[in-house]
């Protein structure tokens, strides 16, 4: 059995940039487990996680010329590619639909629990209090808490700066706390 080759980060990047099979084999052997672990944490379905891992290696292979060692290590660059690919997969329409389709025997119970939670929110009067806020605060609260938007998504949807969204969110939360304490 031949001894395992060890490559420095610079050597690995050089091999990948020249599209060396040896470089790709080394990359896969040494980094696939950690990248798969990261992806699998975000995507519990094993087959989907493996598909995303394959996509990640294709992206690394095709985009290695974009890697800039002055900006950081290749490991960090690959982790970012894997994380972004997992997020993209989760946000894709097919994965969203899979998450909405419940096949387990507790699906009806889970749906009933969800309805009870929604009813509890209504009984504490949260929607009514939100309706009492200024329209710009109402919009941000509705997008964030009832529709699940991130602050960045709210910023893009409303076409306002992220800092403005954060400020309005913070002020709206302060107003809601005051209303609940009264």
Residue, then its C-alpha position, 0 to 999 in steps of 0.5 A: x500500500x502506497x503512503x498517503x500523499x500530503x499536500x499543503x493548501x497552496x499545493x492543493x489549490x495549484x493542483x485544483x486550478x490545473x484540473x488535476x485528478x490527483x488534486x480532486x481525489x485529495x480534496x474529496x478524500x480529505x474534505x468530503x466528511x466535514x462538508x457532508x457533516x455540515x450539509x447533513x446538519x442543515x438537511x436531515x434527508x441523507x440522499x438530499x444531503x449527498x446530492x448537495x455534497x456532490x453539487x458542492x464539489x462540482x462548484x468547487x471544481x468549476x469555481x476554483x479560479x475564484x478562490x483568493x488565498x489573500x481573503x482566507x483559507x480554502x477550507x473556509x471558502x469550501x465551508x461557505x460554498x457548502x453552507x450556501x448550497x444547503x441553504x439554497x436547497x432548503x429554500x428551493x421549491x421542492x424542499x419547501x414542498x417536502x417539508x409541508x407534506x407530512x407523512x408520519x402518523x402524527x401529522x394530524x395531531x401536529x396540524x391540530x397543535x399548530x392551529x392551537x398555537x395560532x389560536x393562542x396568539x390571537x387570544x392574547x391579542x397580539x394581532x390587535x396590538x400590532x394593528x395599533x402600530x404605525x404602518x411601517x412597523x406593522x409591515x415589518x412585524x407582519x413580514x418577520x413574525x407571521x410570514x417568517x421573513x429574515x431582516x435581509x429579506x424584509x429589506x429587499x422586499x420593501x426596498x429599504x436599507x437593512x439598517x432602517x429595517x433593524x431600527x424599525x424592528x427594534x422600535x416596534x418591539x419596544x412598543x409591543x413590550x410597552x403594550x404588553x406590560x400595560 
